[in-house]
Amino acid sequence: MKILLLSDTHSHIDDFIIKYIKQADEVWHAGDIGDLNVTYQIAALKPLRAVYGNIDDDKARMQFPLNNRFNCEGMDIWITHIGGYPGRYNPKIREELYANPPQVFICGHSHILKVIMDKKIQCLHMNPGAIGMHGFHKKRTMLRFELNDGKISNLEVIEKDR
């Protein structure tokens, strides 16, 4: 299964993003959606799994959860918006994360692309950075990868100058 992982659209969607959506089997959005028109456009093209972020309004919060934990292609996945990173996880989720770690922990919020193996809990931490136009980032980034029988392969960083 080909996954496109993005975050922090902040109401922005364009032909660059849509091109990669069309190539995916599923799209995962790690929050700060902004205008729900973004998720409507994504969901019109591909199945979407998403969480709301700190900038998202009541409409987004009614449509998407704060935490989305699910199994996909034999992998335990957890997506949240403000998750922190290995050694500095968000205190609101840290206890549960350590007690029952997923295989893949995904968050957004920082606008900083990171893919790190947390060896302490044997969990792959992923943050796709920000694909929107709002924020301090100089490059817009997303991640693309494949899930197959409990393994991630062909991980790619997709980037574009702002």
C-alpha positions as CSV (number, residue, x, y, z in Angstrom):
1,M,0.0,0.0,0.0
2,K,1.4,3.4,-1.0
3,I,1.0,6.1,1.7
4,L,1.3,9.8,1.3
5,L,1.9,11.4,4.7
6,L,1.4,15.1,5.1
7,S,0.8,17.7,7.8
8,D,0.3,21.4,8.4
9,T,-1.5,22.3,5.2
10,H,-2.9,25.4,7.0
11,S,-5.7,25.6,4.4
12,H,-3.4,25.2,1.4
13,I,-3.7,22.6,-1.3
14,D,-2.3,22.9,-4.8
15,D,-1.5,20.9,-7.9
16,F,1.8,19.8,-6.5
17,I,0.1,18.1,-3.5
18,I,-2.7,16.7,-5.7
19,K,-0.2,15.1,-8.1
20,Y,1.2,13.0,-5.2
21,I,-2.3,12.3,-3.7
22,K,-3.2,10.7,-7.1
23,Q,-0.2,8.4,-6.9
24,A,-1.0,7.1,-3.3
25,D,-3.4,4.4,-2.2
26,E,-4.1,6.3,1.1
27,V,-3.4,9.8,2.4
28,W,-2.6,10.4,6.1
29,H,-2.8,14.0,7.4
30,A,-1.2,14.7,10.8
31,G,-3.2,17.8,11.6
32,D,-3.4,21.6,11.2
33,I,-5.7,21.1,8.3
34,G,-7.1,24.6,8.3
35,D,-10.0,24.9,5.8
36,L,-11.8,21.6,5.5
37,N,-11.8,22.1,1.8
38,V,-8.3,20.6,1.9
39,T,-9.6,17.3,3.3
40,Y,-12.6,17.3,1.1
41,Q,-10.4,17.5,-2.0
42,I,-8.1,14.8,-0.7
43,A,-11.0,12.5,0.2
44,A,-12.6,13.0,-3.2
45,L,-9.4,11.4,-4.7
46,K,-8.2,8.8,-2.1
47,P,-9.1,7.3,1.2
48,L,-8.0,9.7,4.0
49,R,-7.0,9.2,7.6
50,A,-6.5,12.4,9.6
51,V,-6.3,14.1,13.0
52,Y,-7.1,17.6,14.0
53,G,-4.4,20.0,15.0
54,N,-4.2,23.0,17.3
55,I,-5.3,25.5,14.6
56,D,-8.3,23.5,13.5
57,D,-11.8,24.7,14.4
58,D,-14.8,22.9,15.8
59,K,-15.8,21.6,12.4
60,A,-12.5,19.8,11.9
61,R,-12.6,18.6,15.6
62,M,-16.0,17.0,15.0
63,Q,-14.9,15.3,11.8
64,F,-11.4,14.0,12.9
65,P,-10.0,12.7,16.2
66,L,-7.1,14.1,18.2
67,N,-5.5,10.7,18.1
68,N,-6.0,8.1,15.4
69,R,-4.6,4.6,16.1
70,F,-5.2,1.9,13.6
71,N,-3.7,-1.1,11.9
72,C,-2.7,-1.0,8.3
73,E,-1.0,-3.7,6.3
74,G,0.0,-5.5,9.5
75,M,1.4,-2.4,11.2
76,D,0.2,-0.6,14.4
77,I,0.1,3.1,13.5
78,W,-0.6,6.1,15.8
79,I,-1.2,9.6,14.4
80,T,-1.5,12.7,16.5
81,H,-0.7,16.4,15.9
82,I,1.4,17.5,18.9
83,G,3.4,14.4,19.7
84,G,6.9,15.6,20.4
85,Y,9.8,13.3,19.5
86,P,11.9,10.6,21.0
87,G,13.1,11.7,24.5
88,R,10.7,14.6,24.4
89,Y,7.2,13.3,23.8
90,N,4.2,15.3,24.6
91,P,3.4,14.7,28.4
92,K,-0.3,14.1,27.5
93,I,0.5,11.0,25.5
94,R,3.9,9.9,26.9
95,E,2.6,7.4,29.5
96,E,0.4,5.6,27.0
97,L,3.1,5.7,24.3
98,Y,5.6,4.0,26.6
99,A,3.1,1.5,28.0
100,N,1.8,0.4,24.6
101,P,4.0,1.7,21.8
102,P,2.9,1.5,18.2
103,Q,5.3,0.4,15.5
104,V,4.9,3.8,13.8
105,F,4.2,7.1,15.7
106,I,3.3,10.0,13.5
107,C,2.9,13.6,14.4
108,G,3.1,17.1,12.8
109,H,3.1,20.6,14.4
110,S,6.8,21.4,14.4
111,H,7.0,22.0,10.7
112,I,10.3,20.0,10.9
113,L,10.7,16.9,8.9
114,K,12.0,14.0,11.0
115,V,12.2,10.2,10.7
116,I,13.8,8.7,13.8
117,M,13.9,5.2,15.2
118,D,13.1,5.4,18.9
119,K,15.2,2.5,20.1
120,K,13.9,2.8,23.7
121,I,10.4,1.7,22.6
122,Q,11.2,0.1,19.2
123,C,9.0,2.6,17.4
124,L,9.6,4.5,14.2
125,H,8.8,8.2,14.7
126,M,7.8,10.2,11.6
127,N,7.0,13.9,11.1
128,P,6.5,14.9,7.5
129,G,7.2,18.6,8.2
130,A,4.8,21.1,6.7
131,I,3.4,21.1,3.2
132,G,1.4,24.4,3.6
133,M,2.5,27.9,3.0
134,H,2.1,29.2,6.6
135,G,5.1,29.0,9.0
136,F,8.8,29.4,9.2
137,H,9.9,26.5,7.0
138,K,11.7,27.3,3.8
139,K,10.9,23.9,2.1
140,R,7.5,22.4,1.9
141,T,7.8,18.7,2.7
142,M,5.8,15.4,2.7
143,L,6.7,11.8,3.1
144,R,5.8,8.9,0.8
145,F,6.3,5.2,1.6
146,E,5.0,1.7,1.1
147,L,3.5,-0.6,3.7
148,N,3.6,-4.3,3.0
149,D,3.3,-7.2,5.5
150,G,4.3,-5.2,8.5
151,K,7.3,-3.4,6.9
152,I,7.9,0.1,5.6
153,S,9.8,0.4,2.3
154,N,10.7,2.9,-0.4
155,L,10.5,5.9,2.1
156,E,10.9,9.2,0.1
157,V,11.0,12.8,1.1
158,I,9.0,15.0,-1.3
159,E,10.0,18.7,-1.1
160,K,9.3,21.9,-2.8
161,D,10.5,25.4,-2.3
162,R,8.0,27.9,-0.9
